[in-house]
Amino acid sequence: MNPSAAAVEPPPVRRFTVLYDARCPLCAFVRNWLAGQAQLVPLDLVPAGSDEARRRFPGLDPASTLEEITVVGDGGQVYRGAAAWIACLWALDEHRPLAHRLSTPAGMRFARGAVLAAAKYRELQGRRDPEEPGGPYRPEGGPRWTDPQVCGSGGCTGSD
């Protein structure tokens, strides 16, 4: 066999960078959850679209990293969507066995469904107003409201 034709194994992953939408309440919750877990592979949690993310990964489209979770391995591997969630779980001590189950064809269907459900939740919840960290939520381009439960019945404060 020709040595140049032999399959080259990728380098082992020693660190992941997780790019998440800091304006999304669900993403911020998951970020905090990940930070509190025992990690077999260290996770750097970096807001997508931030100066830090642009500096580290100039070849990644910032808009696409805001649309879905993106995980970048220290060897240049890029995971998005369901594969990114599985990569995060694989990095965690308690959840690596789950990551292995989700990486099967049947598990991947389940993981994709979970990611689609999370995306729908994000869409319904909107994003935090960047001017008010931790404050009211605002769907992209939509009105600001003080209580999402009341907004549909006239509780919105209107657009800025």
N, C-alpha and C positions, 0 to 999 in steps of 0.2 A: 504494500500500500504506500502510496506517495504521501510523505509527511505533510506536504502543503495541503493535501486534500482531506486530512484528518480534521474532525470537528474540534474546534477550539472552544473550551469551556469558558463561559463568561467569568469575570472575576467575582469573588464572593461579595455580597452586599454587606457593608460595614456600617452604613448610616443612610437614613432616608430623610429627605426634606418633604414635608407635607405642606402644600400650598392650599390654603382654605380661605373662604370668603369671610373676612372679619366683620362684615356688616350683617351677616346672616345669623340670627339667634340660634338656629339649629347647628350651624357650623361652629359657632363659638362654644356651644355646649359640648360638642364632640371634641373640639380642640382641648378643652379643659379636661374632659374625660381621658383622652389620650395622654395628656401630660401627667395625669395621676396614676397611670398604669406602670407596672414593672415592665421595662423594655429590654428585650434581648438584643434588639438592634436600635440604637439611639434614633429618636425622632426629633428633627428640628422643625418646629411649627412656625411657619412664616406666612403672614397675610399675603394672599394672591394679589398681584397688581401693585404691591408696595415697592418702594425704592429698593429694599433689600432683595425682593424676589427678582426684580429686573436686573439688579447687579449680578446676582448669582446665576440667573438663567436668561441671558439676553436673547437666546434663540427661541424661547417659549412665548407664545402669544398671550399677553396678560388678560385679554378679554376671555379667551377660552379657559384660562385657569380660574376665572371668577365664575364661569358657568358650571363647572363640575370639578370635584376634588381632583387634584393632580399630585402624584407622589413621584419624586425624582430620587433615584438611587445614586450613590456616590460613584458608580461606574457609568453614569449617564443614562441608565434605564428610566423610561418615563411610563408611568401607569396612570390611567384615567378611569373615572367611573367605577364600575364594580371591581375591576382589577386593582384600582388604587385602594379601595376599602379592604380588599383581601390582603394587599401588601401591608397595610397598617396593622391588621389583625395578626399577620405573620410575624410582625416585629415585636408583638407583645407576648410576654411569658405565659400568661393564663390563656391566651386566645390563639396560639399557634395551631393547636389541633383543629380548632374550628376553621382556621384559614385553609388548612389542608383539605378539609371536607368541602369547603366552598369552592376550591379550585378544580373540583371534578366537574364534568359536564352538567350533572343534575344540580350540584351546588352552585355553579355559575348562573344557572337560570334563576335560582332563588336569590342570589346576590344581586343580579340585574333587577329583579322585582323590587328588592329592598331599596336599591338606589333610585329607581323610578318613583317609589312611594316617597322617599326623602325629597326628591326634586319637586314633586307635587306639593308636599308640605311647605317647602321653601317658597314656592310660588304663591301659595295662599297666605303665608305669614309675612311676606315682604322682607325688606331689609331695613336695618337701623339707618336712621338719618345720620350721615357722617358728621354733621355739625352737633349732634347730640348723642355722644357715646352712651350706650345703655338706655337711651330714651325711646321715644315713640317709634313705631315702625312705619315704613313707607314702601309700598310696592314701587318698583322702578317707574318713575314719572308720575306716580299716583299721589293722592292727597295724603296729608299727614293726619293721623288720628291719635286720640289719647287713649282709647280703649278699643282694640280690634273687635270685641264682642258687641260694642255699641255703635260702631261706625256705620253699619248697614241701616240703622234706624235713626240716622240723623246726628250721630255723635261725632262726626268728623269736624275738624277745625278748618278744613279747606286746604287748598294748595297754596304754597308760598310763591 
